[in-house]
Amino acid sequence: MDEGASTITVSDVGEFGLIARVTQGLAPSPGTLLGPGDDAAVVAAPDGRVVVSTDTLLENRHFRRDWSSAEDVGHKAAARAFSDIAAMGARPTALVVALAAPGDLELTWIDGLMSGLRAECAQAEGAIVGGDVTAADTVMIGLTALGDLEGREPVTQAGARVGDLVAVCGRTGWAAAGFAVLSRGFRSPVQVVAAHRRPEPPYAQGPVAAQLGATSMTDLSDGLVGDLGHVAAASGVRIDLRAELLDVPAKLREVGAALNTDPLVWVLTGGDDYALAATFPRTIAVPAEWRVIGAVTEGEGVRVDGRRWSVGGHEHYR
Amino acid sequence: MDEGASTITVSDVGEFGLIARVTQGLAPSPGTLLGPGDDAAVVAAPDGRVVVSTDTLLENRHFRRDWSSAEDVGHKAAARAFSDIAAMGARPTALVVALAAPGDLELTWIDGLMSGLRAECAQAEGAIVGGDVTAADTVMIGLTALGDLEGREPVTQAGARVGDLVAVCGRTGWAAAGFAVLSRGFRSPVQVVAAHRRPEPPYAQGPVAAQLGATSMTDLSDGLVGDLGHVAAASGVRIDLRAELLDVPAKLREVGAALNTDPLVWVLTGGDDYALAATFPRTIAVPAEWRVIGAVTEGEGVRVDGRRWSVGGHEHYR
């Protein structure tokens, strides 16, 4: 047995050693006015308002250490946090990380997690500015993301208007297909497994859509039907999707055929891709990065080709 | 058996029912530009910078449901979060709450927690603006607090200068005495038990000290010696405390006598009171709310009457 670095645990270095470990290698950022190590951090908020969102990832509930590497978990956690910021039309600025971990966790897992968090922060152009570590029985990652509106009004879920077009930016259904593959004990096709492990939210398109005049926006954490259902409810409208407008790529059809699953179900109800969905007035030319998938009408709920979808998004405790 | 409201659990109402429950009764605040219910909240940051700090409270590690009521836990959690903001010299503005709870938790416990959080937010003049709920095996409360510097520079732990006076504002040792009482199976004296259950951080004195020109500041979560040790290390100085200047109230002496413990140990090393400690240049008249307890000298570490204290603050994993 190699008793090298990989066998050092969280307990071996203690709380302050762990704090030193997780804060090393953090890149300086122009918006970080005071970084980790004090009672609190100080972050630039040039707009005079700050956008804030919090999320928790729990081991064996939001990730499995045998399905995802530590780096993957870091990427996914930061993606989940910053996609909420982008969905308001804001630019991600900062992330604070509350980490709870058992004492026997290998330090290399923490290193991997932080590496993934740092890399995804670089993608989103936000910086890790602070955090907290605690002993616990399982790994828990609490992330709070901050963002700046750059002078724009926030794009809420409540602004969709009858007549608007509904559009989506980013992948939908890929993470669900990857989850289905992993659930059946497979590790390929790698494209869908990678999509489950490392979602790729189109961060920059949140501010782009806001700038263009999107009337409502949300990120897709619970799935297209589930999250657009929140938009429909908040806006007091109905959202009509047309299945023929949805992108069901060849790779998802292939996986669906292998697993005897209609891939359209993944596209409509799969969560964890963290794509963005928005509504645009018809006077606006929807950018090429966005795909129009339906329209806002009078009524309530979400319909697909006129039919109500009974398969909802993910809900805890159900 | 009464099968009334008290037997309704988190599972009975589900995730969205729980979200509705925790967001009801939240008071509007002028600084809350967009409150709970969307992808993220929007909070006023008039200073153009935002102070941010995150904390996690875990059942059976930071609180026990048989020692503290749900209201107490809410008070303590918010106090812990906002005292970090005050310690930077900032005014608390907002709180986001990440709550993880088992499905069989009684809904009345959640109601109590939120009631305590709301009440402590009112004390600190911050508002709950958003959050997240997740199913878990035990209760976990992740809090991220935001604050506004109102044009002042943040008061860090790194600014203490040789010659400064060291002063403390708020109770020290009371929560530790309460913990000692509860640990031995007692429930009184109520004053120290209450101090353990509901710390009373002097929030407003953080900005006051900053305004006056405090050179460094921290909140006392790990105890006077432990937290001032961080200040000494960050500032590259030694902190000399004089025991005769410390307040050891009659109540702590009484409890110490009953439990055969030197109450000075609680005052010097007890955490969880969330008092503020700061250093002031001698040219500044330290306000009446603050008690001078020592001075900053050349060297390193914290001394009490010239002696090094070996009993440190609380550290996880040790």
Interface residues (C-beta under 8 A of the other chain):
Chain A: V10 S11 V13 G14 E15 F16 L18 L33 L34 G37 D38 D39 A40 A41 V42 V43 A44 A45 P46 D47 G48 R49 V50 V51 V52 S53 T54 D55 T56 L58 R61 H62 D84 I85 A87 M88 A90 A94 V96 V97 A98 A100 G103 V129 G130 G131 D132 V133 T134 A135 A136 D137 T138 M140 G142 T144 A145 L146 G147 L149 P154 T156 Q157 A158 M217 T218 D219 A234 E315 H316 Y317 R318
Chain B: V10 S11 V13 G14 E15 F16 L18 L33 L34 G37 D38 D39 A40 A41 V42 V43 A44 A45 P46 D47 G48 R49 V50 V51 V52 S53 T54 D55 T56 L58 R61 D84 I85 A87 M88 A90 A94 V96 V97 A98 A100 G103 V129 G130 G131 D132 V133 T134 A135 A136 D137 T138 M140 G142 T144 A145 L146 G147 L149 P154 T156 Q157 A158 M217 T218 D219 A234 E315 H316 Y317 R318
